[in-house]
Amino acid sequence: MAGIDRPSSGTPGSAASPAGEASQSSRPVRIGLVSISDRASTGVYEDKGIPSLLEWLGSAITSQWEHQTRLIPDERETISAALVELVDRAQCDLVLTTGGTGPSRRDVTPEATLAVASKEMPGFGEQMRQISLRFVPTAILSRQVGAIREIDGHAALIVNLPGQPKSIRETLEGLRDAQGTSIVPGIFAAIPYCIDLIGGPYIETDERVVKAFRPKKK
């Protein structure tokens, strides 16, 4: 499998987590980043998906995080194998993919994702299409999915993102008006709480980029 394995850490000084979250905060969140493209994986052109994800995550996450990256072709079995490896062996808590979610014959990322998933999380795809429809009517052709893979003692959230850097940022961060007020929430607002629920580390964010939503404790 073609790919890059590059662990990295996020912000050096992570903020303290709320009381009761110590067990979840004992290690950095591990994030797998997978760019899926026949041409980028063979060097025909430079991949822009992973750099875009790293730039956005670096601006959004204020707690400690690590990442591993994979650059692979549009092959269903290769994609599924990369997701399994990142969740089962690398113990990633979150895996973000970019590319391969359209209607063409070579676009098989959603099928490869669901093939290794324990449960689908349809709200992620619904929200991404809602955001993209603000810009182009062809957003209805996008087939991004969100899903959870569960194994003994570990679980991870997998989300298929669009392929274009601008769309990646918009779907993660959401849309704001000229005054900076949120118009449509991005999907990352729900991701830290989802990671909480499946037993992963506590993720904190810079609210100027995206505010992590968690229900208020009674």
C-alpha positions in Angstrom: 0.0 0.0 0.0 1.4 3.4 -1.0 1.4 5.8 1.9 3.1 8.1 4.4 3.4 7.3 8.1 4.2 10.5 9.8 3.2 10.9 13.5 3.0 14.5 14.8 1.8 16.3 17.8 -0.4 19.3 18.0 -0.3 22.3 20.3 2.5 21.8 22.9 0.7 23.3 25.9 -2.7 21.6 26.0 -5.3 23.3 28.2 -6.6 21.5 31.2 -9.7 19.3 30.6 -12.8 19.5 32.7 -13.0 17.5 35.9 -14.1 13.9 35.3 -12.3 13.7 31.9 -8.9 12.6 33.2 -9.0 9.1 31.8 -9.9 10.4 28.4 -7.2 13.1 28.5 -4.3 10.7 29.4 -3.0 10.7 25.9 -3.2 12.9 22.7 -6.0 12.2 20.3 -4.7 10.1 17.3 -6.0 11.2 13.9 -5.6 9.3 10.7 -5.6 11.4 7.5 -6.2 9.5 4.2 -6.1 11.2 0.8 -7.6 9.0 -1.9 -6.5 9.8 -5.5 -5.2 7.7 -8.4 -3.2 10.5 -9.8 -1.8 12.1 -6.6 -0.8 8.6 -5.3 1.3 8.0 -8.4 2.9 11.4 -8.4 1.0 12.9 -11.4 0.1 15.9 -9.3 0.7 17.1 -5.8 -1.8 16.0 -3.2 -3.6 19.0 -1.6 -6.0 17.1 0.7 -3.6 16.1 3.5 -1.9 19.5 3.7 -5.3 21.2 3.9 -6.4 18.9 6.7 -3.2 19.5 8.6 -3.5 23.2 8.3 -7.1 23.3 9.4 -6.6 20.9 12.3 -3.6 22.8 13.5 -5.7 25.9 13.7 -8.7 24.3 15.3 -7.5 21.8 17.9 -5.9 23.3 21.1 -5.3 20.1 23.0 -2.6 17.5 22.2 -3.0 15.5 19.0 -1.0 13.2 16.8 -1.5 12.3 13.2 -0.6 9.6 10.6 -1.1 10.1 6.9 -1.8 7.8 4.0 -1.9 8.7 0.3 -3.5 5.9 -1.7 -5.3 5.2 -5.0 -9.0 4.8 -5.6 -9.1 1.1 -4.9 -11.9 -0.2 -2.7 -9.8 -2.9 -1.0 -6.8 -0.6 -0.5 -9.0 2.0 1.1 -10.7 -0.5 3.4 -7.3 -1.9 4.4 -5.9 1.6 5.2 -8.9 2.3 7.4 -8.6 -1.0 9.3 -4.9 -0.5 9.7 -5.3 3.1 11.1 -8.0 2.1 13.5 -7.0 -1.4 14.6 -3.2 -1.2 14.6 -2.4 2.6 14.8 -5.3 3.0 17.3 -6.5 6.2 15.7 -9.6 7.7 17.4 -10.6 9.7 14.3 -9.9 9.0 10.7 -10.7 11.7 8.0 -10.6 10.8 4.4 -10.6 13.1 1.4 -11.5 12.2 -2.2 -13.4 9.5 -3.9 -17.0 10.4 -2.9 -18.5 11.3 -6.2 -20.7 9.3 -8.6 -17.9 8.1 -11.0 -16.9 4.4 -11.3 -13.6 5.1 -9.5 -15.3 6.8 -6.6 -15.6 4.1 -4.0 -14.6 5.7 -0.7 -18.1 5.5 0.9 -18.4 1.8 0.0 -14.9 1.0 1.3 -15.7 2.9 4.5 -19.1 1.2 5.2 -17.5 -2.2 4.4 -15.4 -1.9 7.6 -17.8 0.0 9.8 -19.8 -1.2 12.8 -22.5 1.5 12.4 -23.2 4.4 10.1 -23.5 8.0 11.3 -25.7 9.5 8.6 -25.8 13.0 10.1 -22.3 13.8 9.0 -23.0 13.3 5.3 -26.3 15.1 5.6 -24.6 18.2 7.1 -21.8 18.2 4.7 -24.2 18.3 1.7 -26.3 21.0 3.4 -23.2 23.2 3.6 -22.0 22.5 0.1 -25.5 23.2 -1.3 -25.0 26.8 -0.3 -22.5 27.0 -3.1 -23.2 24.5 -5.8 -26.3 22.5 -6.8 -24.0 19.5 -7.7 -23.5 19.0 -3.9 -26.3 16.4 -4.2 -23.9 14.2 -6.1 -21.6 14.0 -3.1 -21.8 10.7 -1.2 -19.7 11.4 1.9 -20.5 9.2 4.9 -19.6 9.1 8.5 -19.3 5.8 10.4 -17.8 4.1 13.5 -15.5 1.1 13.5 -15.5 -0.9 16.8 -13.1 -3.5 17.8 -12.3 -5.1 21.2 -11.3 -2.2 23.5 -11.2 0.5 20.9 -13.5 2.5 18.6 -12.9 5.2 16.0 -15.0 7.7 14.0 -14.4 7.7 10.3 -15.6 10.6 8.2 -15.4 11.0 4.4 -14.7 14.6 3.4 -14.8 16.3 0.0 -11.7 16.5 -2.1 -11.2 20.2 -2.6 -9.3 22.2 0.1 -12.0 25.0 0.1 -14.8 22.4 0.6 -12.8 20.6 3.3 -12.5 23.8 5.3 -16.2 24.7 4.8 -17.5 21.3 5.9 -15.3 21.1 8.9 -15.6 24.7 10.1 -19.1 25.7 8.9 -20.3 29.0 7.5 -20.3 32.4 9.0 -21.8 35.8 8.0 -19.8 39.0 7.6 -20.0 39.7 11.3 -18.5 36.2 12.1 -21.8 34.7 13.4 -22.3 31.1 12.6 -24.9 30.5 9.9 -24.5 26.7 9.4 -22.4 24.6 11.9 -19.6 22.6 10.5 -19.3 18.9 11.3 -16.3 19.2 13.5 -18.5 20.9 16.2 -19.9 17.5 16.9 -16.8 15.4 16.5 -15.2 15.9 20.0 -18.4 14.8 21.8 -18.7 11.8 19.5 -15.1 10.9 20.4 -16.1 11.3 24.1 -19.0 8.9 23.6 -16.9 6.1 22.0 -14.2 6.4 24.7 -11.5 8.5 23.0 -9.4 11.3 24.4 -10.9 14.7 25.3 -10.6 17.2 22.4 -10.5 20.9 22.9 -10.9 23.5 20.2 -10.2 27.2 19.4 -13.7 28.7 19.5 -12.6 31.3 17.0 -12.3 28.5 14.4 -15.0 26.0 15.6 -16.7 25.6 18.9 -16.9 22.0 20.2 -20.5 21.3 21.3 -21.0 19.2 24.4 -24.3 18.9 26.4 -24.2 20.8 29.7 -23.8 18.6 32.7 -26.7 18.5 35.1 
